[in-house]
């Protein structure tokens, strides 16, 4: 089925993924209209100052099934888990991983935070 809708975008500067005010890459499901994947980059490195740099969503429910916080290309979050994996149908948290400056500090599995 051909549509005239934008289903993906990629932003780059000098060949490197880069966008200071939004995701440098995203994919939208043409049926549900849910943004199923977004990645935030600065100068070719995953980076987002406020929020996750990588978000993947279930196309039907819209639940975030994976979130990753990155700072200058390294997995990092000082106020919570830098990696979260959820069940796509229920939103239940399956895995949390805590990182600082790319170093994994701990992993928690199999609980529900919301």
C-alpha positions as CSV (number, residue, x, y, z in Angstrom):
1,X,0.0,0.0,0.0
2,X,1.5,3.3,-1.0
3,X,0.9,6.3,1.1
4,X,2.2,9.9,1.0
5,X,3.1,9.9,4.7
6,X,6.6,10.3,6.0
7,X,7.5,6.9,7.6
8,X,11.1,7.7,8.4
9,X,13.6,10.6,8.6
10,X,17.3,10.8,8.9
11,X,19.2,14.0,9.7
12,X,23.0,14.4,9.3
13,X,25.7,17.0,9.2
14,X,28.8,16.2,7.2
15,X,27.7,12.5,7.0
16,X,27.3,12.1,10.7
17,X,23.9,11.7,12.4
18,X,23.1,15.0,14.1
19,X,20.1,17.0,15.1
20,X,20.2,19.4,18.1
21,X,16.5,19.8,18.6
22,X,15.0,16.4,17.9
23,X,15.7,12.8,16.9
24,X,18.2,12.5,14.1
25,X,16.5,9.3,13.0
26,X,12.9,8.1,13.4
27,X,10.6,5.5,12.0
28,X,6.8,5.8,12.0
29,X,4.4,2.9,11.5
30,X,2.2,3.9,8.5
31,X,-0.8,2.0,9.8
32,X,-0.9,3.0,13.5
33,X,0.9,6.3,13.0
34,X,3.0,5.5,16.1
35,X,6.7,6.5,16.1
36,X,8.2,3.1,16.6
37,X,11.8,4.1,16.8
38,X,13.7,7.3,17.5
39,X,17.4,8.0,18.0
40,X,18.9,11.3,19.2
41,X,22.4,12.1,18.0
42,X,24.9,14.9,18.3
43,X,28.0,14.8,16.1
44,X,27.5,11.2,15.3
45,X,27.1,10.0,18.9
46,X,24.0,9.0,20.7
47,X,23.2,11.9,23.0
48,X,20.3,13.6,24.6
49,X,20.5,15.9,27.6
50,X,16.9,15.6,28.8
51,X,15.4,12.1,28.2
52,X,16.3,8.9,26.5
53,X,18.4,9.0,23.3
54,X,16.9,5.8,22.0
55,X,13.2,4.9,22.2
56,X,11.5,1.9,20.6
57,X,7.7,1.6,20.9
58,X,5.2,-1.2,20.2
59,X,3.4,-0.3,17.0
60,X,-0.1,-1.2,18.3
61,X,0.0,-0.1,21.9
62,X,2.5,2.8,21.7
63,X,4.2,1.6,24.9
64,X,7.9,2.3,25.0
65,X,9.5,-1.2,24.9
66,X,13.1,0.0,25.1
67,X,14.6,3.2,26.4
68,X,18.3,4.1,26.5
69,X,19.9,7.2,28.0
70,X,23.2,8.3,26.4
71,X,25.5,11.2,27.0
72,X,28.2,11.8,24.3
73,X,27.9,8.2,23.0
74,X,28.1,6.5,26.4
75,X,25.2,4.9,28.2
76,X,24.6,7.2,31.2
77,X,22.0,8.3,33.6
78,X,22.6,9.7,37.1
79,X,19.0,9.8,38.3
80,X,17.7,6.3,37.4
81,X,18.2,3.4,35.0
82,X,19.9,4.2,31.7
83,X,18.4,1.1,30.0
84,X,14.7,0.1,30.4
85,X,13.0,-2.8,28.7
86,X,9.2,-3.2,28.9
87,X,6.6,-5.7,27.8
88,X,5.0,-4.2,24.6
89,X,1.5,-5.3,25.5
90,X,1.3,-4.4,29.2
91,X,4.0,-1.8,29.6
92,X,5.4,-3.9,32.6
93,X,9.1,-3.2,33.2
94,X,11.1,-6.4,32.5
95,X,14.7,-5.1,32.9
96,X,16.5,-2.1,34.2
97,X,20.2,-1.5,33.9
98,X,22.0,1.4,35.6
99,X,25.0,3.0,33.9
100,X,27.3,5.9,34.5
101,X,29.7,7.1,31.8
102,X,29.3,3.7,29.9
103,X,30.0,1.5,33.0
104,X,27.2,-0.8,34.1
105,X,26.6,-0.5,37.8
106,X,23.7,-3.0,38.3
107,X,20.8,-4.8,36.6
108,X,17.3,-5.4,38.0
109,X,14.9,-7.9,36.3
110,X,11.3,-9.0,36.6
111,X,9.4,-6.4,38.5
112,X,6.7,-3.9,37.7
113,X,7.2,-0.2,38.4
114,X,4.1,1.0,36.6
